[in-house]
Amino acid sequence: MKTIDICEELKNNSYPGRGIILGKSANGKFAAAAYFIMGRSSNSRNRIFVEDGDGIRTQAFDPSKLEDPSLIIYAPVRVLGTKTIVTNGDQTDTIYELMDRQMTFEQSLRTREFEPDAPNYTPRISGIIHREGNGFNYALSILKSADGNPDSCRRYTFSYHNPVAGQGHFIHTYMQDGDPLPSFEGEPKQIAIPDDYEAFADALWQSLNEENKVSLFVRYIDLETGELFSKIINKNV
């Protein structure tokens, strides 16, 4: 698979929606994760990321302007032991709770499907990093409607074992802007993962569409010590 330039990819797409990146730093020392949200409506744009224990949650920037919180207020990142869960909705909690009861990532997601936001039927995208010793593996999932047909849910999981240093994979909710919004298609895109989490966060943020970007979270996990290095960038400050 060809490695694409993630910055160019984002610059050339005004509305990929919400996106997850998982991978391994070029020096092989870190598991990497990134999650961003974008918005077209005032309700979607009225959000920030805030720390919540070892994870993060979304929060209304101006609570007085919050409309329907059902699909926009959730915990995108939660940590369960040596597992880091990253998603674009409240399926974070589903994965956390069911994996805590010894179900697998895939089994947990079989209890969920795409979002009920007709006519877009936004895909639920999810990722997990599982540290094992000084190594790790990761997986990405997408639950999407059958080409806009809400009567059928298509479930795809992509697993990456013994990740290659300097490589990561990127999945997002929408192919591009539109009405209705067209769901992501194909395999997650292969990208390069640098060593510096702060520089990576800054590069991603600068590449997201200025009008539509809302918040970004980047985390690197030291594979030897488990130490977390995180950065949050919010448009609303």
DRENVO-422455 format. One line per field, with one value per residue (C-alpha): residue number from 1; residue in three letters; x, y, z. Coordinates in steps of 0.02 Angstrom, whole numbers, plus 32768, in hexadecimal, padded with zeros to 4 digits. Layout:
% DRENVO-422455
num: (NUM:...)
residuo: (ALA:...)
x: (X:...)
y: (Y:...)
z: (Z:...)
END
This chain:
% DRENVO-422455
num: (1:2:3:4:5:6:7:8:9:10:11:12:13:14:15:16:17:18:19:20:21:22:23:24:25:26:27:28:29:30:31:32:33:34:35:36:37:38:39:40:41:42:43:44:45:46:47:48:49:50:51:52:53:54:55:56:57:58:59:60:61:62:63:64:65:66:67:68:69:70:71:72:73:74:75:76:77:78:79:80:81:82:83:84:85:86:87:88:89:90:91:92:93:94:95:96:97:98:99:100:101:102:103:104:105:106:107:108:109:110:111:112:113:114:115:116:117:118:119:120:121:122:123:124:125:126:127:128:129:130:131:132:133:134:135:136:137:138:139:140:141:142:143:144:145:146:147:148:149:150:151:152:153:154:155:156:157:158:159:160:161:162:163:164:165:166:167:168:169:170:171:172:173:174:175:176:177:178:179:180:181:182:183:184:185:186:187:188:189:190:191:192:193:194:195:196:197:198:199:200:201:202:203:204:205:206:207:208:209:210:211:212:213:214:215:216:217:218:219:220:221:222:223:224:225:226:227:228:229:230:231:232:233:234:235:236:237)
residuo: (MET:LYS:THR:ILE:ASP:ILE:CYS:GLU:GLU:LEU:LYS:ASN:ASN:SER:TYR:PRO:GLY:ARG:GLY:ILE:ILE:LEU:GLY:LYS:SER:ALA:ASN:GLY:LYS:PHE:ALA:ALA:ALA:ALA:TYR:PHE:ILE:MET:GLY:ARG:SER:SER:ASN:SER:ARG:ASN:ARG:ILE:PHE:VAL:GLU:ASP:GLY:ASP:GLY:ILE:ARG:THR:GLN:ALA:PHE:ASP:PRO:SER:LYS:LEU:GLU:ASP:PRO:SER:LEU:ILE:ILE:TYR:ALA:PRO:VAL:ARG:VAL:LEU:GLY:THR:LYS:THR:ILE:VAL:THR:ASN:GLY:ASP:GLN:THR:ASP:THR:ILE:TYR:GLU:LEU:MET:ASP:ARG:GLN:MET:THR:PHE:GLU:GLN:SER:LEU:ARG:THR:ARG:GLU:PHE:GLU:PRO:ASP:ALA:PRO:ASN:TYR:THR:PRO:ARG:ILE:SER:GLY:ILE:ILE:HIS:ARG:GLU:GLY:ASN:GLY:PHE:ASN:TYR:ALA:LEU:SER:ILE:LEU:LYS:SER:ALA:ASP:GLY:ASN:PRO:ASP:SER:CYS:ARG:ARG:TYR:THR:PHE:SER:TYR:HIS:ASN:PRO:VAL:ALA:GLY:GLN:GLY:HIS:PHE:ILE:HIS:THR:TYR:MET:GLN:ASP:GLY:ASP:PRO:LEU:PRO:SER:PHE:GLU:GLY:GLU:PRO:LYS:GLN:ILE:ALA:ILE:PRO:ASP:ASP:TYR:GLU:ALA:PHE:ALA:ASP:ALA:LEU:TRP:GLN:SER:LEU:ASN:GLU:GLU:ASN:LYS:VAL:SER:LEU:PHE:VAL:ARG:TYR:ILE:ASP:LEU:GLU:THR:GLY:GLU:LEU:PHE:SER:LYS:ILE:ILE:ASN:LYS:ASN:VAL)
x: (8000:803D:8067:800D:8039:7FB8:7FCB:7FA9:7F19:7EC6:7EEA:7E93:7DF5:7D8C:7D21:7D62:7CF3:7D3F:7DE3:7E4C:7F05:7F61:8014:80C8:8149:81DC:8258:81EE:81DD:8128:807A:8021:7F6B:7F12:7E5B:7E0B:7D5B:7D15:7C6B:7BF8:7B6B:7B77:7B4F:7BDF:7C56:7C29:7C9E:7D47:7DAF:7DD6:7E3D:7DDD:7E51:7EC4:7E46:7DE8:7D34:7CD9:7C88:7C1E:7C8A:7BF2:7B72:7AE9:7AF5:7AF3:7A64:7A56:7AE7:7ABF:7B40:7BBF:7BE1:7C43:7CEB:7D57:7DE9:7DE8:7E70:7E4E:7EEC:7F67:7EE2:7EBF:7E15:7DF3:7D4B:7CD8:7C45:7BFF:7C38:7CD7:7C74:7C2D:7CDB:7D1F:7C93:7C89:7D45:7D4B:7CD6:7D50:7CFD:7D6C:7D72:7D11:7C91:7C72:7C4F:7BD3:7B5B:7B61:7B46:7B53:7B0A:7A4E:7A67:7A07:7A2C:7AE8:7AE8:7B94:7C08:7C45:7D02:7D65:7E19:7E77:7F2D:7F5D:8008:805A:8103:816C:8105:8053:7FD2:7F41:7E9D:7E24:7D6B:7CE0:7C25:7BC9:7B23:7B12:7B2E:7AB1:7A35:7A13:79CA:7A77:7B16:7BC1:7C4B:7D04:7D97:7E4D:7ED1:7F8A:7FFF:80B7:80A3:812E:8191:8162:80BD:800A:7F5A:7ED4:7E18:7D92:7CD6:7CB9:7D0C:7CF0:7C6F:7BC3:7B09:7AF0:7BA1:7BF1:7C35:7CED:7D18:7DA6:7E35:7E7F:7F03:7FBA:8019:80C0:80CE:815A:81B5:817D:80C7:80BB:80FC:8086:7FF3:8021:8034:7F8B:7F34:7F7C:7F43:7E8D:7E11:7E12:7D56:7D22:7DA5:7D71:7DE9:7E7F:7ECE:7F77:7FC3:8066:807E:812E:8134:81B8:8173:80BD:80D4:8053:807B:7FDF:7FAC:7EFF:7EDD:7E32:7DF7:7D88:7DFA)
y: (8000:80AE:8121:81C6:8271:828B:8348:8350:82D6:8348:83E8:83A0:836E:83F9:8380:82D2:82E2:8287:8228:81AA:8188:80F8:80C1:80B6:8141:813D:8119:8085:80C7:8100:80C5:815A:818F:8228:8258:82F3:8337:83B1:8404:845A:8488:8503:8475:840A:849E:84CC:844B:8434:839F:8397:831B:8295:8227:81CF:81F2:8287:82BB:833B:83CD:8460:84FB:8568:8500:8581:855A:849D:8451:8392:8343:828F:8277:82FE:82EA:824C:8208:81EF:81A2:812B:80BC:800B:7FC2:7FB1:7FDB:8088:809B:8127:8143:81C6:81A5:8155:80AB:80D4:80A6:800A:7FCB:7FF7:7FA1:7F03:7EEB:7EFD:7E66:7E04:7E23:7E51:7EF7:7EAC:7E57:7EF9:7F56:7ED3:7F1F:7FC8:800E:80B4:8154:8174:821E:820A:8229:8221:8185:81B8:8122:80F4:80EB:809D:806F:8013:8009:7F71:7F74:7ECB:7ED1:7F4E:7F37:7F55:7F36:7F9F:7F92:8007:7FEB:803C:801A:8066:805C:7FFD:8090:80F9:806C:806E:7FBE:7F71:7F8C:7F63:7F3F:7F43:7F27:7F41:7EF6:7F25:7EB1:7ED7:7F85:7FC9:805A:80FE:80BE:80DF:80D4:8158:813E:81C5:81D2:8228:821F:82DA:8362:8344:8338:82B3:8297:8200:817C:814A:80BF:8041:8016:8091:80FC:80D9:8172:819E:81B6:822A:8223:82CB:82C8:8385:83A6:8320:8372:841E:83DC:8384:841C:8491:841A:840D:8481:8526:8540:8490:8454:844E:83E9:8375:82FA:82A5:8225:81C6:8132:8101:8047:8025:8089:80A6:8162:81CD:8268:82C5:8367:83B3:8441:8496:851A:8561:85A5)
z: (8000:7FD4:8066:804F:8094:811E:8119:805E:8075:80F4:8095:7FFC:8059:80A5:8108:8136:81D1:8265:8254:82B1:8297:82EB:82CD:8307:830F:8298:8325:835D:840F:840F:83E5:8398:8395:8352:834B:8301:82EF:8271:8265:81EA:8262:82F1:836A:832A:832C:83E0:842B:847B:84B5:856E:85D2:8630:8696:861A:858F:8549:8531:84C8:851F:84E4:84D3:84F6:8558:8536:847B:848C:8429:8416:8478:8446:83BC:83E7:84A2:84C9:8500:8463:84C4:8558:85A1:85DE:8629:8599:8518:84D1:847E:8400:83AC:8362:83D7:8472:8431:8492:852D:84DC:84AF:855B:85BA:854F:8541:85FE:85FD:8590:84E7:8453:83F7:8366:83D5:8432:8391:8354:83D1:8377:82C9:826C:82B4:829F:824D:81AA:811D:8143:81B2:81EE:8201:82AE:82A4:8331:8359:83DF:8412:847A:84CC:84ED:8543:84E3:8445:840E:8389:834F:82F2:829B:827E:8219:8227:8193:8139:8096:8020:8081:80A0:815D:815B:8145:81AB:8164:81E2:81B7:822C:81F9:826C:826F:82CF:82EA:82A0:8233:827E:822B:81E7:821A:81D5:81C1:81BA:81B6:81AC:8105:805B:8045:805F:8014:8034:806C:80A7:804F:80C8:80C9:804F:8044:80B9:8135:80E0:8106:8144:8193:8251:828D:8335:837B:83B7:83CA:831A:82D8:8330:82ED:823B:8241:8288:8206:817C:81B2:815E:81BD:81B6:81E6:8263:8319:8387:837D:83F7:83E0:8457:8453:84C9:84FD:84D8:855C:85EE:85C1:85D9:857E:8518:84E0:848D:8477:83FD:83FE:8382:840B:8493)
END
